[in-house]
Structures are given as C-alpha cells and as structure tokens.
Amino acid sequence: MLRLVNIHSAYGLVRVLKNVSLHVDGGEIVTLIGANGAGKTTLLRAISGLQPVQEGRIIFDGRDIANTRAEKLVRFGIAQAPEGRQIFRPMTVMENLELGGYLVCRLHGRKQLRRAIGEMFDMFPILRERQDQFAGTLSGGEQQMLAIAMTLMNKPRLLLLDEPSMGLAPLIVREIFEIISRLRKDEGLTVLLVEQNANAALRIADRGYVMETGKIIIQDRADALLENPEVRRAYLGRD
Ligand code: ATP
C-alpha cells in the first residue's frame, strides 16, 4: 500500500532522513521505533505532506505522492493524527469532531458528517458521554482518543500515528493500543505507528523498523524484534 524508496529530507543544511526505505502492506500495523531525535516524526511528516522530500519516492497505491499537499493526501486516504494531541482545547468534543470531519462535510454534506460522528461515538463511547465538554478538560487518554477520532472522521485507509502513548499512564496506553488493534481487525485499517514506547508498540505490530540518526538500521517481524538482543538492550531496557 505504501512504499518509501531512498527518501532524503533535510531541515536547511541538516540532513535528517538519509536514504530511508520502508513499506507498509494493506491491513498491517507497522511500527517505527527509535530514540529521541532519530527522525521518526520527520518521516511521518514527509509521508503526510508536511515536510519536503528532496530525493526518493513515496508510493501510495501505485502513485508517487512525495511532496503532495496534506489535504490532497487526506482525499487519497492517508491521514496523520495530530502530534502531541493538538486538539482544539477551548472547543467541545462535538465541535472538534465536526472540525475533523470538515472534508466529509464539504464532499458529502451534513448528513454524512452526522453519520461519521455517530460512528466515532460507537467506537469511543466515552466521547459520546463527553460530547459537550471542552476538549481541554478531558483526561490525557480521552484527549488522545479524541485526536484519533478526529483523524478517523476522514475515513483514511492508512492512519499515521505519532506517539499516541506520550505522557499516558500504562493502563491508558494499553487501552489506546487495544483500540488501534481493534481498528485494524474490525475496519481493516492500515497503521504506521511511531513510538518511543517500543515494548507496547511491538506487541501490537506485525513488523517494525528501528531508526537511528536518520537511517533505518534494523527491520524485522515485531516478535523477532522483541527478542533481538540489540533492540532489547537499546530500546526495551532489558538485557
Ligand atoms: P522525538 O521522538 O523526540 O520526536 P524523532 O525521532 O521524532 O524524535 P524528529 O523530531 O524527526 O525525531 O527530529 C529529527 C532531527 O531533526 C532532530 O535532530 C531534530 O532536532 C531535527 N529537527 C526537527 N524539527 C526541526 C526543525 N523544524 N528545524 C530544524 N531541525 C529540526
């Protein structure tokens, strides 16, 4: 479904992505792990059209989408959940979902928008309960669920997730990851998941890539990465 071939990207003169190649097949959960500053967020931003790519190809459904505008990519079926839970805090849960679904509304009208919101409430019942509450007053886990729901409003086929576990308690992390697994199982969603919480990410992923200073240094099945001595030492905090 998605294939990156020899991607290079830089901030000014600083090269951040160096010859990165990876692929995500339809229906897979693939995780990208690595230390702070390895370039994981930059890679997601490159795929979703927010970061210029200087060299290489990004193929989605057979078409080269490198340097395509984010809004157009949403129409193609790629959507990135906002980083660091960038929800609209002074607006209600309902208003946030309406904003997330602006494209649905523009393309298909208000009735479809209402239907999509109803589907999100079925998927995240806590958001239905909190629909009139200001988003800024939600718990961290609820804010993360809202961010994911806002992204899903556009019915992507490929969901890009940037550190959904950031700042959340272990129990909530487990809940969020269960939701991601369920979305794949029930909706056939394909997911590229960037995580510093390598342990949790590898437990739900099919395959994983390890990134270090802008390069992919290891790629393997997720269960093999969990047993890989180098990965265990550097990213799982175990010998
Ligand atoms: P983290 O998990 O901390 O977000 P990351 O693996 O996602 O790390 P990136 O955020 O992609 O890493 O950053 C990769 C490198 O690019 C870092 O050295 C960072 O300092 C640099 N960088 C990121 N954003 C910018 C920017 N806007 N301008 C210049 N350099 C940047």
Boltz pocket constraint, residues with backbone or C-beta under 6 A from the ligand:
constraints:
  - pocket:
      binder: B
      contacts: [[A, 11], [A, 14], [A, 16], [A, 34], [A, 35], [A, 36], [A, 37], [A, 38], [A, 39], [A, 40], [A, 41], [A, 42], [A, 43], [A, 196]]
      max_distance: 6.0
